[in-house]
Amino acid sequence: MNSHSVVCLIAAGAMALVWPARGQGQHTENRTPGYSTRLAPPAKGKIPVAFVLTDGATVIDFAGPWEVFGKATVYDRGVTRDEQRPFSLYTVSDTKAPIRAQGGMQIVPDYTFDDAPQPRIVVVPAQGGSSPRMLDWIRTMSKQSDVVMSVCTGAFLLAQAGLLNGKKATTHHDFSANLQHAFPDISVQNGMRYVQSDGVIFMSGGLSSGIDLALHVVELYFGRTVAEHTARYLEYEGKGWTGDGEASVNFSVPDKPGLYATVELPDQASYGLEVAEITLKNDALQFSLVTGGIFHGSIDRDKGSASGTFYLSDGTPIPLTLAHVKTTEAGSNGSTAGAENSLLGEWTGTGAIKGDPYRLILHVQYVQ
């Protein structure tokens, strides 16, 4: 046995002395009015967790919850490590052909939607696929599983499956306006790490929020202390899972004074896209989107227009002329320079990509 194995065994034995048995230190307060705060685990055996994955899946969206469920340990469930770890994890997709997650990671799915074992938990991260078979499977699992949870823009898949009508939901802050616009019957909540939509549907905000939701689900099955020690083992410092899901930072609002801009792309059904940076130097205007895309151009103050090129995230150029159709003032406490003040308001422009219209609407305000 090598030294690394010896260290791991010693650490596991030490943790067995300090980690609680299931049921110790569990909190029972109702943090989500109207919904159950407890989930009943089987006395023995595993809690199957299915991760729905297709090309373009965001790695942290599934890897974060994967580690939470994979490392959660309840020592009174048995004597072996396999017995003490109650969750069994697998991936499911349209086919068993390898998929490429964001960043190039290759994953071979364990099952298809036709042969996957019945899960008690379904995790739906942000990804590129949305086949009818996937949506049918998610709908079916929402009636047969304990938990169906989305992470980030996986929210759109639950919405497409028709599981969110008339319910509250959340997603990544850059896409909350898109979700609300595309599905007006949903009540989109901003500034949340997670929300519970009904007795089965849970939804997290973007990226790392999935870790908080997974810890929350662990707590619902096995209690606060087990979830706390899971977070500790992962060296996860976040506390967003310990309350009612409200985030300590609302990323949907500006975090500092200054120019703040968002973009709408109506023909792409994209709304409220946050501008990472907008600058006006002399007459040169530049702004870039957090989600990708950058405009380079120049402003004509006399005409109230700006001409230039908007480059998509893949580099495709789209010539655009923006018209300053609405103006606003910085306000009594505003402190924009004269050049920046001329940007405030709404700018609209129309271009074309492969013959199709490409409209861009830029909203600029000064945040105090």
ZIDAFEN-V940743 format. One line per field, one symbol per residue. ss: DSSP state (h for helix, s for strand, l for the rest). phi: phi as a letter, one per 20 degrees, with the letter a starting at -180 (. if undefined). burial: # if it has 16 or more other ideal C-beta (glycine too) atoms within 10 Angstrom, else .. A space follows every 50 residues. Layout:
ss->???
phi->???
burial->???
This chain:
ss->llhhhhhhhhhhhhhhhhllllllllllllllllllllllllllllssss ssllllllhhhhhhhhhhhhhlllhhhlllhhhhllssssssslllllss lhhhlsslllssllllllllsssslllllllhhhhhhhhhhhhhllssss lhhhhhhhhhlllllllsslllhhhhhhhhhhllllsslllslsssllll ssssllllhhhhhhhhhhhhhhlhhhhhhhhhhllllllhhhlllsllll lllllllsssssssshhhlssssssssssssllssssssllllsssssss llllssssssslllllsssssssssssllllllllllhhhhlllssssss sssllssssssssssssl
phi->.efffffffffffffffdfefgoemfecfeecgncfdccefffcnddfcd deccgnfefffdffggffffdgccfeerdeffffeedddbdbbfcefgdd fgnngecdgfbdfecfffeeccdcefaeebfgffffffffffecdfbdcd cleggffffffmedgmdebbagffcfffffffcffeefdemcfbcdebfc eccdfelffffffffffgffecofffffffffffleefdfeedenfefce fecgdbfpfccccdcgfdldcmffefbcccdldedbbcegeoobdcacdd ffembbcrcddffenfecfcdedeecdcefofdfcffgffffefpcccbc cbclnefceccddccdde
burial->..................##.#...#....##......#.#....##### #####.##############.####.#......######.####....#. #.....#.##..#..#..#########.#....##.##..##..###### ###########.##..##############..#..#.##########..# ###############################.##.#.#.###..#.#... ##.#....#######....######..#.#....#.###...###.#.#. ....##.#.##......#.###.#.....#...#.#...##########. #......#.#######..
